[in-house]
Amino acid sequence: MIQQVSAGEILEWLGFAMASRFSLPSVAFLCYTASNLIPRGIAHHEWYKNKFDDYPIERKWAVIPCIV
């Protein structure tokens, strides 16, 4: 799963928000975390593709498979 999900922390905070019944603070923290990690994951993915010639071609998703 680590090879497929780069920003597993987003999933952790989604689980926390669900466990706290989507309280305002937990959803706010989830939104903040996602808005921070998704652009960073995309930027890192592009950097790896440009820097390393042997970077796996089949690795198309930067953050969560089939989503981002």
Number of C-alpha atoms within 10 A of each C-alpha: 6 7 6 14 15 20 18 15 14 23 14 12 18 20 15 17 19 13 11 13 11 15 12 11 11 19 18 13 16 22 15 12 16 18 12 12 18 18 14 15 18 15 13 15 19 12 11 13 16 10 10 9 9 8 12 10 8 6 12 13 16 22 22 16 12 8 7 12
